[in-house]
Amino acid sequence: MASPLIRTSAPTNATGAGLFMSSGVGPVSGVSGVGALSGPFFIQEQTLNYDYVRVPYGYLSSVVVSLSGSTWTATNTGSVLMVRATANVNTRKSYEWFETSSYVQGQRFSIEAASADSQGNTYCNQTPSDCGLSVFSSTYGPVGRVYTSQKFYKREPWIEGQHQERDDTVIGYNYQAYNDNHSTPGPGGVGNPVDAELVWGDFKSMFATDTIDGESGYTANMWAEIAPKTGPYSYGQDLVDDVIIGTDTIGSEYNMGGLFSQTGEQVTLFSYRWQRHDWT
């Protein structure tokens, strides 16, 4: 049975400021069809949406082998989020009517977090109250998605020769998938690539990879670590700031080179700016 989704539209961070806000109509200066100015205008919008799933790090701490069987003991050293992100930056020329020639609106986000992983496991640690719904408020949990609930929006007078229309969408993973019987990939590409989706959510893809193969002998080479945690995972490790820092990191990696295509090539979207994220 699918895990229930906990939706949080307006949680708060430690300082009391709003974290995620629902989209809505802004001030009159930002509404098209209102006002006496018809442009042309340069209008730019930016969005970022991403799916995520937490996977473990670890190693085999001991192996006992006899003629009748064997016992393997493993140690979880930590966990991290696999991320599949989609970013879009759109710029266009507009002759819509507005009250003002310039307007800027920050980009805001919402989160949908599941209370159990894909195998139905929950992570309440030792305290039953750790499984209360309040635990998941505005935090990642084991699996879920973060999406833009309010686009970044910028409008200013169109300048011929300087502004141009573009519509760029880039999908990026924060890891490369490869056949672990061959060489480890580098940032420039993968010599033995496999489809990143083949290791998506595979708990064995980064756990004792020198001993245990993933589902098909594939390994995930993690580059941009999002919300890493040490030791065995539990809900109590999740923080609201993880989502803020994680989302900003993903946005910055579209410029820094820490994201990759489904087949392992490095991807970028230099027009994306994480500084446009609004967490106030």
GUDOMI-622851 format. One record per residue (C-alpha): residue number from 1; chain; x, y, z. Coordinates in steps of 0.05 Angstrom, whole numbers, plus 32768, in hexadecimal, padded with zeros to 4 digits. Layout:
<sites>
{NUM, 'A', {X, Y, Z}},
...
</sites>
This chain:
<sites>
{1, 'A', {8000, 8000, 8000}},
{2, 'A', {801A, 8045, 7FEE}},
{3, 'A', {8035, 806F, 8027}},
{4, 'A', {8007, 80A8, 803D}},
{5, 'A', {8021, 80EC, 8029}},
{6, 'A', {8027, 8123, 805C}},
{7, 'A', {801D, 8166, 803B}},
{8, 'A', {8037, 81A5, 805D}},
{9, 'A', {8026, 81E7, 803D}},
{10, 'A', {803F, 8219, 8071}},
{11, 'A', {806E, 81FC, 80A6}},
{12, 'A', {80A0, 8226, 80CC}},
{13, 'A', {80EB, 8222, 80D8}},
{14, 'A', {8110, 822A, 8119}},
{15, 'A', {810E, 8276, 8117}},
{16, 'A', {80C3, 8278, 810D}},
{17, 'A', {80C6, 8291, 80C5}},
{18, 'A', {8098, 8270, 8092}},
{19, 'A', {80BB, 8239, 806A}},
{20, 'A', {808C, 8220, 8034}},
{21, 'A', {8054, 824C, 8019}},
{22, 'A', {801C, 823C, 7FE9}},
{23, 'A', {801C, 8261, 7FA7}},
{24, 'A', {7FEC, 829B, 7F9E}},
{25, 'A', {7FDF, 82DE, 7F7E}},
{26, 'A', {8013, 8312, 7F8F}},
{27, 'A', {800D, 835D, 7F94}},
{28, 'A', {7FE7, 8381, 7F5D}},
{29, 'A', {802A, 8395, 7F3E}},
{30, 'A', {8036, 834C, 7F2D}},
{31, 'A', {7FF3, 833C, 7F0D}},
{32, 'A', {7FED, 833C, 7EC1}},
{33, 'A', {7FB3, 835F, 7EA0}},
{34, 'A', {7FB2, 8396, 7ED4}},
{35, 'A', {7FD1, 83DB, 7EC9}},
{36, 'A', {7FE4, 840A, 7E91}},
{37, 'A', {8029, 83F0, 7E7D}},
{38, 'A', {802D, 83BE, 7E43}},
{39, 'A', {8077, 83B3, 7E3A}},
{40, 'A', {8099, 8391, 7E19}},
{41, 'A', {80B0, 8370, 7E59}},
{42, 'A', {80E6, 833D, 7E69}},
{43, 'A', {80C6, 8307, 7E94}},
{44, 'A', {80EE, 82D0, 7EB5}},
{45, 'A', {80D3, 8295, 7EDE}},
{46, 'A', {80F8, 825E, 7F03}},
{47, 'A', {80E0, 821B, 7F21}},
{48, 'A', {8100, 81DF, 7F42}},
{49, 'A', {80DE, 819D, 7F54}},
{50, 'A', {8100, 815E, 7F6D}},
{51, 'A', {80F1, 8118, 7F85}},
{52, 'A', {811D, 80F9, 7FBB}},
{53, 'A', {8128, 80B6, 7FDE}},
{54, 'A', {8156, 80A8, 8019}},
{55, 'A', {8189, 806F, 8010}},
{56, 'A', {81BC, 8053, 8042}},
{57, 'A', {8208, 8053, 8045}},
{58, 'A', {8229, 8018, 8068}},
{59, 'A', {8259, 7FDE, 8068}},
{60, 'A', {825D, 7F95, 807B}},
{61, 'A', {827C, 7F93, 80C0}},
{62, 'A', {8284, 7F47, 80C5}},
{63, 'A', {8278, 7F07, 809E}},
{64, 'A', {8276, 7EC2, 80BD}},
{65, 'A', {8279, 7E88, 808C}},
{66, 'A', {8272, 7E3E, 8098}},
{67, 'A', {8264, 7E01, 806E}},
{68, 'A', {821A, 7E05, 807F}},
{69, 'A', {820E, 7E50, 8078}},
{70, 'A', {8225, 7E96, 8084}},
{71, 'A', {8213, 7ED3, 80AD}},
{72, 'A', {821F, 7F1A, 8095}},
{73, 'A', {821D, 7F55, 80C5}},
{74, 'A', {8216, 7F9B, 80A9}},
{75, 'A', {821F, 7FE1, 80C7}},
{76, 'A', {81F7, 801E, 80AF}},
{77, 'A', {8226, 8059, 80B0}},
{78, 'A', {81F5, 808D, 8095}},
{79, 'A', {81C4, 809F, 805F}},
{80, 'A', {81B9, 80D4, 802A}},
{81, 'A', {8184, 80EA, 7FF8}},
{82, 'A', {8183, 80D5, 7FAF}},
{83, 'A', {8165, 810E, 7F88}},
{84, 'A', {8144, 8115, 7F43}},
{85, 'A', {813B, 815F, 7F35}},
{86, 'A', {811A, 8186, 7EFE}},
{87, 'A', {812B, 81D0, 7EF6}},
{88, 'A', {810E, 8201, 7EC5}},
{89, 'A', {8120, 8249, 7EB4}},
{90, 'A', {80F2, 826C, 7E83}},
{91, 'A', {80FB, 82B2, 7E66}},
{92, 'A', {80CA, 82D3, 7E36}},
{93, 'A', {80B7, 8314, 7E16}},
{94, 'A', {8073, 832D, 7E2C}},
{95, 'A', {8043, 8365, 7E18}},
{96, 'A', {8014, 8358, 7E52}},
{97, 'A', {7FF9, 8393, 7E79}},
{98, 'A', {8015, 83A2, 7EBF}},
{99, 'A', {8012, 83DB, 7EF1}},
{100, 'A', {805E, 83DD, 7EF9}},
{101, 'A', {8098, 83CF, 7ECA}},
{102, 'A', {80BF, 83A6, 7EFD}},
{103, 'A', {80AC, 836F, 7F2D}},
{104, 'A', {80CF, 8336, 7F52}},
{105, 'A', {80B1, 82FA, 7F77}},
{106, 'A', {80DA, 82C6, 7F9C}},
{107, 'A', {80D6, 827B, 7F91}},
{108, 'A', {80B4, 8251, 7FC7}},
{109, 'A', {80AD, 8207, 7FD3}},
{110, 'A', {807F, 81D2, 7FF1}},
{111, 'A', {808F, 818A, 8005}},
{112, 'A', {806A, 8148, 8003}},
{113, 'A', {808C, 8114, 8030}},
{114, 'A', {8079, 80CB, 8038}},
{115, 'A', {8079, 80AB, 807D}},
{116, 'A', {8097, 8069, 8064}},
{117, 'A', {80CB, 8055, 8030}},
{118, 'A', {80BB, 802E, 7FF1}},
{119, 'A', {80BF, 7FEC, 8018}},
{120, 'A', {808D, 8003, 804D}},
{121, 'A', {80C2, 800E, 8083}},
{122, 'A', {80B9, 8044, 80B7}},
{123, 'A', {80F1, 8063, 80E1}},
{124, 'A', {80D5, 8076, 8125}},
{125, 'A', {8114, 8065, 814C}},
{126, 'A', {8104, 8051, 8194}},
{127, 'A', {80CE, 8084, 81A4}},
{128, 'A', {8087, 8076, 818C}},
{129, 'A', {8077, 80C0, 818B}},
{130, 'A', {80AD, 80C8, 8155}},
{131, 'A', {8079, 80AE, 8124}},
{132, 'A', {8047, 80E6, 8131}},
{133, 'A', {8034, 8110, 80F5}},
{134, 'A', {8057, 814D, 8113}},
{135, 'A', {8099, 8129, 8107}},
{136, 'A', {8091, 8130, 80BC}},
{137, 'A', {807E, 8179, 80BB}},
{138, 'A', {80AB, 819C, 8087}},
{139, 'A', {80E0, 8166, 8088}},
{140, 'A', {80F8, 8134, 8054}},
{141, 'A', {80E8, 80F1, 8074}},
{142, 'A', {80FE, 80B3, 804D}},
{143, 'A', {80DF, 80C4, 8009}},
{144, 'A', {80B6, 80FC, 7FE9}},
{145, 'A', {80B9, 8139, 7FBC}},
{146, 'A', {80C5, 8183, 7FC0}},
{147, 'A', {80A5, 81B1, 7F8D}},
{148, 'A', {80A1, 81FB, 7F7C}},
{149, 'A', {805F, 8216, 7F97}},
{150, 'A', {806F, 825E, 7F81}},
{151, 'A', {809B, 826C, 7F45}},
{152, 'A', {80D4, 829D, 7F46}},
{153, 'A', {80BB, 82D7, 7F1B}},
{154, 'A', {80E0, 8314, 7F01}},
{155, 'A', {80C7, 834A, 7ED3}},
{156, 'A', {80EC, 8386, 7EB6}},
{157, 'A', {80EB, 83AF, 7E76}},
{158, 'A', {8102, 8387, 7E39}},
{159, 'A', {8147, 839D, 7E1E}},
{160, 'A', {8153, 838A, 7DD6}},
{161, 'A', {8197, 8369, 7DCB}},
{162, 'A', {819E, 8357, 7E15}},
{163, 'A', {8160, 832D, 7E24}},
{164, 'A', {814C, 82EE, 7DFF}},
{165, 'A', {8115, 82BB, 7E04}},
{166, 'A', {8128, 8276, 7E1E}},
{167, 'A', {8107, 823A, 7E3F}},
{168, 'A', {8138, 820A, 7E5E}},
{169, 'A', {8127, 81CB, 7E86}},
{170, 'A', {815D, 819D, 7EA3}},
{171, 'A', {8153, 815C, 7EC9}},
{172, 'A', {818C, 814B, 7EF8}},
{173, 'A', {819E, 8112, 7F28}},
{174, 'A', {81CE, 811D, 7F62}},
{175, 'A', {81F2, 80DB, 7F52}},
{176, 'A', {820C, 80B2, 7F18}},
{177, 'A', {81FA, 8069, 7F0F}},
{178, 'A', {822E, 8039, 7EF5}},
{179, 'A', {8241, 7FF0, 7EF0}},
{180, 'A', {826D, 7FE3, 7F2D}},
{181, 'A', {8295, 7FAF, 7F07}},
{182, 'A', {82B6, 7FE8, 7EE3}},
{183, 'A', {82D6, 802B, 7EF4}},
{184, 'A', {82B7, 8060, 7F21}},
{185, 'A', {829A, 809A, 7EF9}},
{186, 'A', {82B5, 80E0, 7EFA}},
{187, 'A', {8292, 8123, 7EF3}},
{188, 'A', {829E, 8127, 7EA8}},
{189, 'A', {8274, 80E9, 7E9A}},
{190, 'A', {826F, 809F, 7EA4}},
{191, 'A', {8297, 806B, 7E7F}},
{192, 'A', {8266, 8034, 7E8F}},
{193, 'A', {8224, 8058, 7E9B}},
{194, 'A', {81E3, 8038, 7EAF}},
{195, 'A', {819F, 8058, 7EB4}},
{196, 'A', {819B, 8080, 7EF5}},
{197, 'A', {8155, 8066, 7F00}},
{198, 'A', {8170, 801F, 7F08}},
{199, 'A', {818E, 8031, 7F4B}},
{200, 'A', {8159, 8063, 7F61}},
{201, 'A', {8146, 8052, 7FA8}},
{202, 'A', {8170, 8012, 7FA8}},
{203, 'A', {8188, 800A, 7FF0}},
{204, 'A', {81C3, 7FE0, 7FD8}},
{205, 'A', {81DC, 8012, 7FA5}},
{206, 'A', {820A, 8035, 7FD7}},
{207, 'A', {820E, 8002, 800F}},
{208, 'A', {824D, 7FD7, 8013}},
{209, 'A', {8256, 7FE0, 7FC9}},
{210, 'A', {8298, 7FBB, 7FCA}},
{211, 'A', {8274, 7F7D, 7FE2}},
{212, 'A', {822A, 7F83, 7FD3}},
{213, 'A', {8212, 7F93, 7F8D}},
{214, 'A', {81D3, 7FBB, 7F82}},
{215, 'A', {8197, 7F9A, 7F63}},
{216, 'A', {81BD, 7F8F, 7F22}},
{217, 'A', {8205, 7F9C, 7F37}},
{218, 'A', {81FD, 7FE7, 7F30}},
{219, 'A', {8217, 801D, 7F5F}},
{220, 'A', {8203, 8066, 7F6A}},
{221, 'A', {823D, 8096, 7F6D}},
{222, 'A', {8224, 80D0, 7F98}},
{223, 'A', {823B, 8117, 7F88}},
{224, 'A', {820F, 814C, 7FA8}},
{225, 'A', {81FD, 8130, 7FED}},
{226, 'A', {81B8, 8148, 8003}},
{227, 'A', {81A4, 8143, 804D}},
{228, 'A', {81D9, 8110, 8060}},
{229, 'A', {81D0, 80EE, 80A4}},
{230, 'A', {81FF, 80C4, 80CE}},
{231, 'A', {81EE, 8080, 80EB}},
{232, 'A', {81AC, 805B, 80E5}},
{233, 'A', {8174, 8089, 80CB}},
{234, 'A', {8138, 809F, 80F5}},
{235, 'A', {8104, 80D5, 80EC}},
{236, 'A', {8123, 80FC, 8126}},
{237, 'A', {8160, 810B, 80FA}},
{238, 'A', {8137, 8134, 80C9}},
{239, 'A', {8139, 8180, 80CF}},
{240, 'A', {8112, 81B7, 80AD}},
{241, 'A', {8154, 81D7, 809A}},
{242, 'A', {8166, 8198, 8073}},
{243, 'A', {8131, 81AB, 8040}},
{244, 'A', {8148, 81F3, 803B}},
{245, 'A', {8192, 81E0, 8034}},
{246, 'A', {8183, 81A5, 8007}},
{247, 'A', {8158, 81CD, 7FD7}},
{248, 'A', {818A, 8206, 7FD4}},
{249, 'A', {81C2, 81D3, 7FC8}},
{250, 'A', {819D, 81B2, 7F8E}},
{251, 'A', {8191, 81F7, 7F6F}},
{252, 'A', {81DB, 8209, 7F76}},
{253, 'A', {81F2, 81C7, 7F58}},
{254, 'A', {81D1, 81DA, 7F16}},
{255, 'A', {820A, 820C, 7F12}},
{256, 'A', {8240, 81E4, 7F37}},
{257, 'A', {823D, 81A3, 7F0F}},
{258, 'A', {8226, 8173, 7F44}},
{259, 'A', {81EA, 8159, 7F1D}},
{260, 'A', {81E7, 8125, 7EE5}},
{261, 'A', {81B9, 810D, 7EAF}},
{262, 'A', {8196, 80CA, 7EB1}},
{263, 'A', {81D0, 80AC, 7E8A}},
{264, 'A', {8207, 80CC, 7EB4}},
{265, 'A', {821C, 810B, 7E8F}},
{266, 'A', {8227, 814A, 7EB7}},
{267, 'A', {81ED, 817C, 7EAF}},
{268, 'A', {81E8, 81C6, 7EBD}},
{269, 'A', {81B6, 81FE, 7EBA}},
{270, 'A', {81DF, 823D, 7EC4}},
{271, 'A', {81A2, 826B, 7EC2}},
{272, 'A', {8186, 824A, 7F01}},
{273, 'A', {8194, 8271, 7F41}},
{274, 'A', {8189, 8254, 7F86}},
{275, 'A', {818C, 829A, 7FA3}},
{276, 'A', {8146, 82A4, 7F87}},
{277, 'A', {812A, 8273, 7FBA}},
{278, 'A', {8100, 8296, 7FEE}},
{279, 'A', {80FD, 8276, 8034}},
{280, 'A', {80E1, 82B2, 8059}},
</sites>
